[in-house]
Amino acid sequence: GYVRQAVHLVTDNLTSDDHVAFIAYNHLVHVLVPLHKMVNREYLHHRIDELTAEGYTNLSAGMLEGCAQLHKQLDKPGLHHVILLTDGLANRGVTNANSLVRLVDRCTRHGITLTTVGLGTEYNEQLLARMAQAGGGRYIYVAEPDKIPAAFEKELGALLDVVAQNTKLQMQLPL
């Protein structure tokens, strides 16, 4: 429920200029919403409500699909960012830590960044920190599920906050 709440928060803050994809993963990868321009918020909310937790954790497949979705848009301006959320250990697909970090490097070499979010206590904190560092993003620890929405809000804060609007800068320089 908290993951759904966090993704609803993200959805509610997307603009018509944004592109988004939602990928769920367990032992398989499920593209809930392929990468597309934000046009139908209600459809996204509907797909988010279908999320369920089950199965194993194929961390590599979830990350690779996120990167694959973004590779379609690399020629367009903007932030190309994957947020990888997990509450489990990489126990399917690529499970070796060094191999996972190399996959991150391969995925992010062309301008994609990766942030990792670890939830609870049953995941490899050192691995997620290494993956985020290799991906040029941040590693975020969330101890309690009810803190997920706040973690996502913090990660997206720079995108959600208006820093300045209709601003003019005037400078007088000494002669």
N, C-alpha and C positions, 0 to 999 in steps of 0.2 A: 503494500500500500504506500509506503514512504517513497519508494522508487517511482511509482506512478505519480505521486504528488510532485516530486522534483521535476519529472519530465513534463508534467502539466505546467509547472512554473516556467520552464524553458519555452514551451509552446506559446504560453500567454504573452511572452515578451519578444516573440519574433515579429519582424516587420515584413512588409510585402517585398522588400529588397533582399531578404534572407533566403538561403537555401538550407534544407534540413533533410536528414535521413535518420531513421530509427532502426537499429539493429538489435535484436535480442539473441543471446547465445546461451546454450548449455552444452551438451555434447554435440549439438548441431547449431547451425546459424540460421536465423530466421530474419529476413529483411521485412520488417513490419511496414516500413515506408521507405521506398527507394528515394535517393536524393532528388529533390525537386524544389522549385521555387515555392515559397510560402503563399498558398492561395486558399486553402480550405482548413481552417483551424479546427472546425468541428470534426472533420475526418481524422485529423491527428489525435484529437482527444479520444475519439472512439477506438483507434488502434492502440493507444496507450492503455486504455482500460482493459484490453485483452491480455496484457502482460501477466504471466504467472512465473513463479520460481519453481524449477524442477530440473532434475538431471544433474549431469556433471558440469565441469567448467573447462571449456575449450577456449581459453583466453586468446590464443593465437588466432583462431578462426574469427572471433568477434572483432579483434583489432584489424586483421587483414581485410575483412569485409568493410569496416569503417573506412579504411584507407582506400580501398578499391572504389567505394562510392565517391569519395572526394577527388580521386584522380580524374574523374569525369569533368571536374570544374576547375582544375588547376590553371587553365588559361584565362579564367575570369578573375577580376580583382576581388580582394576581400580576405578574410581570415579563413583558413582551411584547417579546422581543428577537430580532433577526435577526443571525446571524453569517454574513457573506458571505466566502467563501474563493475566491481566484482565483490562478492562476499565469499569466494571460495578459492581453492588452490588450483593452479593449472594442472589438471589431471587427465586431460584429453588433448589431442593434437600435439603441438610442440610444447614440451614441458620443461626442457632444460633452460635454466635461467640465462646462460650466455647466448644460446640460440634465440631466445625470445628477444633479448636486447639487440641482437644483430637484425632480427626481423623489423624491430622498431626503426633502427637506423635505415634500413632499406626502404621502409614505408615513408619515412619523413624526410628523406634526402631531397625531395623536390618541392619542399615548401609546406608540407603538412606538419602540424604540431600535435602532440599527444599529451593529455593529462590523464593520470590514473587516480581512481577513487577506490579506496579499500574500506569495506564496511564490516564491522564486527571484529572478530578475533581469528577467524578461520581462513586467513589468506597470508601470502608471503609479502610482508611489508618491504623487506629489502629488495625483492624483485620489482615490486610496483614503483619504488623510488628510483631504481635503476632505469626502468622503462621510461618513466616520466623525464628523467634527466636526458636520456638518449633522444627522446622525442621533443626536447626543447619546451616542455610544459612543466606542470607542477604535479607533485604527489600530494593527495589530500587523504587524511585519515578521518573516518567517521565512526566514532565508537558506538553510537546508538542510531537505529534506523530513523528515528524522528528528527535527526540532525541532517539527513540527506538533502532536503530542500534548501536549508541554509548553506550547505556546502556548495551546491550548484549555484545558488544566488551569489555567493562570494566569488566563485570561479568566473561567472558571467558578469560580475559587477561592473567591469569597465565597459561592457557592452550595454548594460541596462541603465547606468547613471548618465544623466545629461551633465556634462562638465561646463559647457558654455553654449549659448545660443544667441544668434544675432549680435555678436560681439565685434567691436571695433578696437583696434590697437593704435594708439597715437603716441609717437615718440618724438621728443625734441632732443636733438643731438647738439653738443657744444660746437661752435664754429671753430 
